[in-house]
């Protein structure tokens, strides 16, 4: 394990972030950033506002996908 000099090592896994940007959520969903913002503005994909930033909770994103179901 090599040290990065800031108290962590390269081989240590980084914890998953709880909040994602709308662009990151879009990437995980496989949709455009614009469409992800449409989902947020329509209230279909819940989000939180931190100052000027709009964030999507990882759990809300997973719940959104789970609720989509299937077409057949």
Secondary structure, 3 states (H helix, E strand, C coil): CCECCCCCECCCCCCCCCEEEHHHHHHHHCCCHHHHHHHHHCCCCCCEEECCEEEEEHHHHHHHHHHHCCCC
